[in-house]
Amino acid sequence: MSDKVLEVKDLKMHFAPRSTIFSKSNAPVKAVDGVSFHINRGETVGLVGESGCGKTTVGRTVMRLYNPTSGEIIFDDQDISQLKGNELKGIRSKIQLIFQDPYSSLNPRHTVGKIIEASFEIHKINPAGGRTAAVKELLAKVGLNPEHINRFPHEFSGGQRQRIGIARALALQPKLIVCDEPVSALDVSIQAQVVNLLDDLQSEFNLAYLFIAHDLSVVQHISDRVVVMYLGKIMEIATTKDLFAKPMHPYTKALLSAVPIPDPEIERKRERIVLQGDLPSPANPPSGCVFSTRCWKATEKCRTEVPELITLGVGNPNERSYACHFPEN
Amino acid sequence: MTSTPNGNVAAEVTDQSASSELQSALDNYNQLSPRQIAWRRLKKNKVALASGIVALFFLILAYGAPLFAGIFHVDPNSRFPDAIDGTGLVKGSFNGMGLHHPFGFEPGTGRDLFALLVYGSRISFTIAIITSVAFAAVGSIFAVIAALYGGKIDNFFGRLADFLLAFPFTFFVIALSVPLTKSIESTGIAQNNGARMIMLVLLLVIFSWSGFFRVVRSQVLTLREKEFVMAAHALGAGNRRIIFKEILPNLYPLIIIYLSISLPGYLTAEATFSFLGIGIQAPASTWGLTLDDAVNYWQRDPVYLLIPTLMLIIVVLALNLFGDGLRDALDTKSDR
C-alpha cells in the first residue's frame, strides 16, 4: 500500500452539449482538462479557484459521480476511473462526500436516523449492537444529541444539518472524504465549529480530505497542501505554508491578494492585484496558457505555448508544482 | 433573613418547572413529522376543515345511498303517480317537498328527487374519483420515467403531452363517445351505462394526464438535481432506491394536492357530459342528467332545477376549498 490514498493522473472531464435536430453538437465544455495531483493518507488537500473553474467537477469526478472522459483515478492502488456496477458500489463506501448546501443535502421527508441508516441499508451492513445504536454513536461523534434520531432535518440549524451530513459521510468509515465547500453556506462562527469538527474527526479516523473551497482563510487553516485551479487546469500545487508565503504562479498571487487583511494599516498600504475581465468560456479556452488573457505578465509565448506543470523537489515533503512560463519568486 | 432564601427557593422551583414544561412543549412540537405538521396547519384553517367535512358528508351520502334513501322509504326507481298532475308537473308548490320526500319529485316520471340525487351522486363520484386517481397515477408514472431517463424517452412523452394538450378536447369526446362505447360493449367488459362510464373515464384520463405530467416532470427534474439525491448516488444507491425512497416521498404532497383539486373538476365534467347526452343515460341518474331534465321545466318548476344545481355548487366549492387548504398545509415552503 502506497502512501497515497488517491492519485489523479491527467484527468479530463468534458461535457458534450446535447445535439438536437436544430443544432449540431457544439464544442464540449472542458470543465476539467488534464488535472493531476495526489492526496496522501490522513492528509488534507485544499482545492481552490474561482467559481466555474472546475473544482466541484474534480470532486464529483473523483467520487465517480461522473464518468471521466479520460485519465486515471487511482484510489488505494486501484484505478477506479472505469469501474461499473458492484465494483463501483464497493468503492463508494470508501470515498464519501460532504455537500455545500446543508439545506438541500438532506431529504426533507426522512428522519435523521433514516438518512444516516441509508448507508448501512445500501451496503447491507449490520454493525455490532444494531444500526440504531450505530447511528446514535455517529450523531454523538459529530456533536449532536443522539436522542434527536427521530427528528426531521427542518428542525435543525444549518450548522447542525452540516453535522448530520458529516455523520452520513462517516457511517461507512471512508478513507477519503471530498468536502465540497462544506462551510461556505454557514455563519462564520459555525464555520469554525465545523472546521474544527472535521479536524478532530481526521485525527480520530485517519481521514484524508479533498477540501474544495473558495475561502482562502479556511483553506489555509485546514489544509496541508493546496491545489490552485483555473479554467479546468492546475496552476500550482504547494504546501500551504509555501503557497501562502511565496506563491509562484501569478494567478495564485492574484488570488491571495484578494484576501483582506484584518489590519486597516496594512490593508490600506498593500498593493492589490485586480484581475481584468471575466473567466473565459471553458468550451472555448484561450490557446496557450489559459490564464494568459488576464495575466499582467503574459507574453507572446504564453499565448501560443501551453506551460507544462513543472514539479520541483519530487518526493520531498515540500515538493511543489507550477504551470507558468514566468513564475514569480 | 431566614424567610427570604426560602421564598427564593420556592420561586426558583416554580420557575424551573415552568421552563421545563415549556421545553417539553417545544420538544413535542419539534418532534412532529412533516405529516403531523401539515395536519396541525389544516386544523387551524377552519374554512378548509369545514369544507372537508361537507365534502365528506356528500361522499358518505353517495356511497351510503340505499341507507339514506331508506330513511325516507324511497328508492330511485319507484314512481309516485299521485304526485304528478295531468300535464306531468309536480302537484303543489316547492316541487312537492314534504316530510317523506325532502326534495320533492321528478316531474314527468314522478320519481323521488332525493333518491335520484343521492343515487346519482354515487355514479358522479365514482367517475370523478376513478378518473382523478387514474390521471394522477398515469401522469406521475410517465413524469418520473420521462424525467429520470431523459433523452428520447423524455422527448416522446413531452411531445405526446403537447399533442394531447393541443387537441380540442370537448369536440373529441363528443365525436368519440359513441364509437368508443360501442367498442367497449363489443369486448364484453360492460354494457350500456357501465360501458359509458368506462368510456368517460378513459377519455378524461387520456386527455388530461398531460397537464399533471408537466407539473410532476418539472418537480422530478428539480428533485433529481438536489444534493440529497447526489448523496444517495455517492452512497451507491440504485435507481430503484432513488426513485422510491428519495424522490417519490417528496412528490406525495403534490399528488395529494392535485387529486383534491382535480376531483371537483371531474365531478363537473361528468355532469357536463351527461348533460350534453354523451355520458350516462336514463333510466340511471346522475346530477348531469337531472340537470339536463330540469332545464326543460325551469319556468314552471324552478325548485327542481335549483336543488341539483345547489348540490353541485356546494360539493364543488367544498372540494375546491378543501383542496386549497390542503395545499397550504402541505406546502413545505411555508415551513417555520
HADDOCK unambig.tbl for C-alpha pairs under 7 A between the chains (distance, minus, plus):
assign (segid A and resid 65 and name CA) (segid B and resid 234 and name CA) 6.70 0.50 0.50
assign (segid A and resid 89 and name CA) (segid B and resid 236 and name CA) 5.07 0.50 0.50
assign (segid A and resid 92 and name CA) (segid B and resid 234 and name CA) 6.18 0.50 0.50
assign (segid A and resid 92 and name CA) (segid B and resid 235 and name CA) 5.74 0.50 0.50
assign (segid A and resid 92 and name CA) (segid B and resid 236 and name CA) 5.77 0.50 0.50
assign (segid A and resid 93 and name CA) (segid B and resid 235 and name CA) 6.42 0.50 0.50
assign (segid A and resid 96 and name CA) (segid B and resid 234 and name CA) 6.65 0.50 0.50
assign (segid A and resid 97 and name CA) (segid B and resid 234 and name CA) 6.98 0.50 0.50
assign (segid A and resid 104 and name CA) (segid B and resid 226 and name CA) 5.88 0.50 0.50
assign (segid A and resid 104 and name CA) (segid B and resid 227 and name CA) 5.51 0.50 0.50
assign (segid A and resid 104 and name CA) (segid B and resid 228 and name CA) 6.22 0.50 0.50
assign (segid A and resid 105 and name CA) (segid B and resid 226 and name CA) 6.83 0.50 0.50
assign (segid A and resid 105 and name CA) (segid B and resid 227 and name CA) 4.38 0.50 0.50
assign (segid A and resid 105 and name CA) (segid B and resid 228 and name CA) 4.12 0.50 0.50
assign (segid A and resid 106 and name CA) (segid B and resid 228 and name CA) 5.09 0.50 0.50
assign (segid A and resid 107 and name CA) (segid B and resid 228 and name CA) 5.65 0.50 0.50
assign (segid A and resid 107 and name CA) (segid B and resid 246 and name CA) 6.83 0.50 0.50
assign (segid A and resid 109 and name CA) (segid B and resid 34 and name CA) 6.90 0.50 0.50
assign (segid A and resid 109 and name CA) (segid B and resid 249 and name CA) 6.55 0.50 0.50
assign (segid A and resid 109 and name CA) (segid B and resid 250 and name CA) 6.69 0.50 0.50
assign (segid A and resid 119 and name CA) (segid B and resid 235 and name CA) 6.17 0.50 0.50
assign (segid A and resid 122 and name CA) (segid B and resid 236 and name CA) 6.85 0.50 0.50
assign (segid A and resid 122 and name CA) (segid B and resid 237 and name CA) 6.01 0.50 0.50
assign (segid A and resid 151 and name CA) (segid B and resid 31 and name CA) 5.51 0.50 0.50
assign (segid A and resid 152 and name CA) (segid B and resid 33 and name CA) 6.75 0.50 0.50
assign (segid A and resid 155 and name CA) (segid B and resid 30 and name CA) 6.28 0.50 0.50
